[in-house]
């Protein structure tokens, strides 16, 4: 079982789809310090260069904020273990 002081590095690989943002919020709830998302950035770069990467970042940011709103949080500090483990 993880404690509040454990730190995780969560690697998320896959296409540009909604579960990335949901699992990023879950990783944050598990006290992850970083979430690496490579494939969407590479796809954005291949399709439209720097503008493609900027668009991917915009989409991921919006999806992450949407996931946080659905979880009832406003800031990253409000995301906790309680969102994953219910006692």
Secondary structure, 3 states (H helix, E strand, C coil): CCCCCCCEEEEECCCCCCHHHHHHHHHHHCCEEEEEECHHHHHHHHHHHHHHHHHHHHHHHHHHHHHHHHCCCCCHHHCCHHHCCCC
